[in-house]
Amino acid sequence: MAISDWPAEERPREKLLLQGPAALSDAELLAIFLRTGVKGVSAVDLARNLLQEFGGLRPLLESSQTEFCTAQGLGAAKYAQLQAVLEMGRRHLQALLEKGEQMSNPALVKHYLTAQLRHHQREVFACLFLDNRHRVLRFEPLFFGTINAASVYPREVVKRALACNAAAVILSHNHPSGVAEPSMADQQITERLAAALALVDVTVLDHIVVGDEHAVSFAERGLM
């Protein structure tokens, strides 16, 4: 049966408009993105097949162009559309961060950094540079490593902070293993960076480690 033959309240698009996006399953949300199915397969059934093939919504969203485009019902146009949607989501979070006093909303900062870093398959160390009112000046990935480590150079972080005219910085990196628990090496580099940045009057407000399911804040843990 075609989706157009379903009761109106069960069709994904109508259901979203009536109940909001949170009421939809992953398959229903993906079906709205797909818009149409393929011959003999509705958009919802195609979405279910794709979720099963990729192992869930997140692996599909983070798949490479080659992996994505070889799946049934997908292709280069859909891949470009998906990347545009994901980037709009990241920019929306950044716009929210740039609206005011950002450290009053640490959950939003975690959410933004998770969106920026969680999908990387190797370790990435980044900085969120802030002005003297803790408003976002710039987010910059600075160092790229392997699946379990990235070399971080305090001198380069200081240079970027000065170039951005930053008064404060939030450090962040991901753990590709998915476990956000800070390591001893994470604590040591945080101390080194805090000391180096203090010499140029830049304050390290936090270091956030991003994992699969959650992010860990050094400040909240009392590690700073």
N, C-alpha and C positions, 0 to 999 in steps of 0.2 A: 504494500500500500504506500502510495506517495505521501510525503509529509503534508502536502496541501489537502489531503483527504482526512487527516487527523482532526480530532476536536481542537478548536482554536486554543484552548487553555493548555494543550499538550504540545503544541508546536513550539520549538525552541525560541524563535524570535518573539512570538506573542507572549510566551511564558516569561521571558526576560522583561518585556515591557510592563507586564502585569505585576510580577513578583520581585523584580530586580535580579541582577546577574548572580548574586550569591545563591539563588534558589536553583540554579542550573547545575547539572552534572558536568564533568570534564567533557564528556562526549557531546553534550548539547552545546556547550560553549564552542567547541571545535567545529561543530556542524554549522554554526552561524558564521564562523570564519570561512569555512569551505564554500558555503552558499549552496552548492549543488553536489549531488553524488555522481556516480558513474552509472553506466547502463545496468539496470537491474538492481542497483544498490542505492538506497537513500543516503542523504548527507549524514544522517545520524548513524546509520549502519556503517558507512564508510569511516566516520569518526571513530566508532568503536573498534573497527578493524585496525585502524592506524595506531590507536592507543595500545592495543594488544601487541602489534608488531614492534613498536618502539619501546614498550615497557612502561608507558605512562605519559602524562602530559609534559612533564619537565624534560625527559629525554628527547621528546619530539621537538620541543621548542629550542633545545640546545644542540640539535643535530647539525652536522655539517651540511653544506649545500649539496654535496654529492649524495649523502644519505637521504636527505629530505626529498630531493628531486627524483630519485629512483623509486619512491613509494607510489603505490596506486593512487591516482586522483590528484597528485601533487606535481609540481614542476617549478621552473625558474620564476614564473610570474607570482606563484603563491609564496615562494621562498622570499622574494623581494618584498611582497606585501607583509609577510610575517616579520621580517627584520625591521620594516618601517614601524609596525605596531609596537614591537619590543622597544625600539629606540624612543618612540613617543612616550612610552611608560617611564623609561629612565629619565627623560627630559622633564616629564611632569613631576617626578619626585625631586629633581634638582630645582625646579621652579618653586616648589613648596619650601625647600630648604632656604632658598634665597629671599624669602619674603620677610624674614625678621630675625629675632634673637633665637638662633638655632639650638643652643644648648638647653633651652627650656623644653625641647622635645627630643630627648635622646633616642626614643623608639623610632622616630622618623629618620634620624641619622643612621641607625642600624639598618633600617629597611633600605635606605638609599645605597649604603655601602654593600649590602648583600646583593642588591640588584646589579651593582656594577662588577662585583668580583666573584660571585658564587659559580658562575658558569665556566670559569677558566679551568683548563685541564692541567695547568702548571701553576706554581706559586707566583703570585703577583703582589708586589708591595706598592702601596699607593698612599698619597697624602691628600687630605682635605684642608686646603689653606683658607684661613679665616681672617677677617679684619679685626679691629679692636673692639667691635661690638659683637663679635662671634658670628658675623654673617659670612656666607660662603663667597670666597673670591674665585676659587678654582679647585677642581678635582683633577689630580694627575697621577696616573700609574707611572712609577719611576723605575722599578726594577722587576725584571722577569727572570724566573729561575726554572727549576725542574719540578717534578711532581711532589717533592717534599722539602725544597729549600730555595731561597733566593738570597743572593749576596746584596747587602744593603750598605751604602757608603754614606756616612754622616755628612761628609763634605758636600756631596751632591744635593742632599736634602736641604742643607743650609743655603746653598746657592739658589735653589728654586724658591725657598721661602723669602729670601731677599728680593729675588726677581719679581715675586708676586706682591711684595710689600706687605707680607703677612705679619700679623701680631700674634697669631696662635695657629696651631695645627692639630688635626686629628690624624693619627697614623692608622693604617689599616692594611691587612693582608688576608689572603684566603688560605685555607688548608684543603688542598685537593682531595685529601683522604676523607673529607666530610666531617671530621671531628674538630670542633672549634676550640678545644681546650688549649690554652697557651702553654708553650714549652719553656724550658729554662732559657733556651736561645732567644725566644721571643722577649722574655723579660730583660735579658742582657742588652739586646739591641735597643729596646725602649729606653733603658737607662742611659745608654751611650748617646742616643739621639736627643734626649731631653737635656743632657749636659751640654752637647754641642750647640743646640738651638738657644739655650739660655744665654750663651755668650753673645748672641746678637739680639737679645731681648724678645725672643719668640717662645711662647709657652706651649708645651705639649699638653693638651687637655685630656687626651684619651688615646688608647690604642685598641682598636676593635678587630678581633679575629673572626673571620667569616667561615662558617662551616655549611654543611648541607641544610640542616634543620633550624639552626639558630646561630646567633653571633654572640661573642663574649666580649664584654667591655672591661678593660683593665681598671678603669675608674670605679665601676660598680663593684668589682672584686676587691677593691682596696689595694691594688697592686701598684698604684702611683701615688 
